[in-house]
Amino acid sequence: MKRSRTTRRWSTAVLAVGLAAGVLAGLAAAPIRPGPSKPSPEKPATDRAPAPGADEESIRKSVVRLVNYAQRGDWLAPWEVTQVDQRSGSGFVVEGGTILTNAHVVSDSRLLLVFLDRDPTPHPAAVVHVAHDCDLAMVRLQDPAVLKAVPALPIGGLPRLRSVVETFGYPAGGTQISVTRGVVSRIDDQLYVHSGVDSHLTVQTDAAINPGNSGGPVVQEGRVVGVAFQAAGGLENVGYMIPTEVVRRFLRDSADGRYDGYPDLGIRTAGMENPAARRKAGMIGSESGVRVDAIDPGSSADGVLQEGDILIHVDGRPVANDGTVEDGELRIPFGLLADRRQAGEPVPLRVLRGGKRLDLSVALKVYPPYRRQANVYDVLPRYYVYAGLVFVPLDLEVAKTYGDDWIAKGDRPLLDALLHQPLREPALRLRERVVLLRALNHPVNGHVAWNRYQVVERVNGRTIDRLEDVIAAVESNDQEFHVIELAHHRRLCVLDRRAADAANAGILETYGVAEDRRL
Amino acid sequence: MRRGVVTGLGLLIAAAPIAAAESPRDEPYPRSVVAITVTYQGWDEDRPWARTRPAVRQASAVFVEGPWLLTTAQVVADATFIQADKFGRSSRAHPRVHFMDREADLALLAVDDPAFFEDLRPAPLAAHTPLEGTLRSVRWRDQQLESAASRVKRMLVEASSYGRLEHPFLWLQTDLDGGGWAEPVFLDGRLVGLTVSQNEQRARVIPVEMLARFLERARRPESYPAFPILGAMWQVNTDPSVTAWLGQRGNPRGILIRQIPWGSSGCGVLKPWDILLSIDGKAIDAEGFFTHPRYGQLRFPAIFVMDHVAGDVVPVQVLRQGQVTDLTLTLRAYPVETDLVPARGGPDPPPYLVAGGLVFIDLDVDYLRTWGRDWPSKAPLRLIGRYHLDQLAQTTGRRRIVLLKSVLPSGYAIGYEGLEDQPVETINGLPIDSIADVDDALRRPEGEFHTIVLSRDSVRREIVLDAAGLEAATAHILEDYRIPAAKRLPASPLPEPPVACPGDF
């Protein structure tokens, strides 16, 4: 079919999202932009594989198998949970007696068991820190003494292109360790499919990475140079690992006992490849940069940058007209420089604004509104049920209730409200849109004309900016009717308040809804 | 668009005749039904300066008093050459389109040589659409006349194939295979309808009431009054809580008006949350039906098309703020020119403009259809979201969405080559509402530059081009990409509505 370019980008993301829920590796990755590599500052890289023997024996002792009995919320019946799902993955012991693995190995866990090398004893474990935005997690055994005799794997640097690496893990559900060998074939930024929205530096290798390898170490010269985490759907011999700069950032971020997550500049930029555009912006000589097209309200850049600014330096490095910066031997998108920082740290920027070059500093913040478009883990859905009408916040999980092919099947106005409207009306980023998801049928709501996947604008005259507003508007109403105004086409639902109040408890009981809300 | 699956020409040709008349010239049907072969060529929506490949349709027409040949508009759409054959033999008659109502999907063809009609007999029109009995669906195939039995299923008010006009259709269960190409339908030798589409054995037929009204008026195209439509967005009013909230006592009745587009029949008169209780003295129930004396329960748009023409003033009754209120509506045709995203571009070729390799077009449904049969789910969300939410939301200041459709790669527009399907907001500070606005704005550079601002949900907000180099770059690009002309502006500006008629959308 012709002209599916725009949709194709989405369908790749869908595949990624769809697989991320259940499969440990073997996830589809969506390539985004070409990128670079950087020689390891910690340790010189090499193109020699570790010699088999004592080293390998010691590495395999440090590699563990994790079995996770997981259970997720049910976003279509948000008071329910799904059945328990058993997954397995890999991990490795690091300094401090903890185990490093992928977030997707341990997410939504009800029981987490760790098996050591050649030891059938299950060791109960708990997640200490989880970073869904970079697919990493730290796990601790209930009995830390178990790991006393297990050597911690040292963490190395970025492997060079074409250098040989070995992957250790427990792919395909096996209980015996598997070691595969390959070379580093590319280093660039890629979408991390676990969250579905975050891109970070990624190392590609042709060493086999299969479901179950996830979380296992990728090793070079006895040091971990990456954490195996996803594979590319449709491509052969392409596996991805999380490089150690991302791992170290995770460890630093969580060192204070709390993982804050990746901060974001909160801007959208466009390249300045066209000479006329550069001339109009007042760029001189070989000056280069990107245009700030949009700034999200309340984000790091809000109040510092302005729309139309030309971003010419980030963190002291000149930004090219395509938005990349030099990083060692290669080029990376400038956004990855912010990636390396922690929330709260400043990033120096130089912009060209109205012909003047200004040195500015942006204090980096995590920007929670972006998470509405990300996969959700470890938390159960928020909801409110009143008179059989089910209200939920609009997020990606709601869109995914249309099924794997949600991008094609979902109601266009709802998907527009989730994905596009915040671009057109940035102020909406600060509002939580609420969706009338469905009706639990009962005579009191039986005539409601619009009761599926409708974005709610107002309830009893109150503008809805978060789920709690619906509850407040319903519970504070002493009028004869509840009036629910929907966001699209001036659609309307009206409930007789007394009849709705009288029916409410019975509907909850009939449909097995133990609690009318989770906030 | 045709409803349902429309059988292709291949199947049509393969279909065997069902009943062949023994002596065609003595029978009524062979003397009234002619076969037409239409060579047509549309416009390539992706390369709007070019036409699509020529193709051929085989269809039917029926001879009516005039003399005219009556057929459907979609059969002769984009026609470059029409040939009419009678008695299963090829003739040298080449009808031309005399008049076409695309909303009603009907067309009247003229044949300049009067001798063509000499051995034909105009089909008499039935007084009414029959609701029972065995009808005959008739067409020529392989030099023989097929006359297939068709049985009436029901009469339904639905949207027409092309546009938004709603009128009664007769649904038939037919023995004809692969119909839907304007086959006339008869009962006892009288014309009762014209088939517009067929899905397996279910045929959708424009009933004779519509044909008669069209014929009455189409003879004088210069004063043709269009079929009118309400044009407001409404919902059923079956929810007793809603009606109670709106102050209606007793059982719910009437329909609930939600949005009234600019330029529609209800504009300036109807208001959101009016309950429309009656039209022209006929009570409307809560699901939008009225009782027709002959056809029973029909949806209310039938009142407009069966009893009125555009321009008529019709009394209506609404419940507004709890009070029954008498109002009058001035009926208007479906105002395609007042759609922000029109259902079709109309008979004119699509306007476009190429400047420095940037290709600008209007967003319309013909363009969205280029994403294929599943365009409502396949077309980019950026465009389809606007279609769903804003297709009728035109205002006097916002009449069309202009797209940067694509960028033909060149050194001049380097850096912009990947852009496609991005809505345009302004050019050189001027709001862009039509291709003509693009043409105008590009004559007024801001200093050395042209600045094109795209909508906020585009992948890029601003395009800057070198003003001095534009003309030469455009000339090169036209030559390189074999484009015959840099622009095709709309034949005429969008007409203003007849009176000040603000919408409430």
Interface residues (C-beta under 8 A of the other chain):
Chain A: M1 K2 R3 S4 R5 T6 T7 W10 A270 G271 M272 E273 N274 P275 A276 A277 R279 K280 A281 R291 D293 A294 E307 G308 N321 I407 A408 K409 R412 P413 L415 D416 L419 H420 Q421 L423 R424 E425 P426 H447 V448 A449 W450 E480 F481 V483 H488 H489 R490 R491 L492 C493 V494 L495 D496 A499
Chain B: D46 M233 Q235 V236 T238 D239 P240 S241 V242 A244 W245 L256 R258 Q259 P272 W273 T370 W371 G372 D374 P376 S377 K378 A379 P380 L381 R382 I384 G385 Y387 H388 L389 A413 I414 G415 Y416 E420 D421 E448 F449 T451 S455 R456 D457 V459 R460 R461 E462 I463 V464 L465 D466 G469
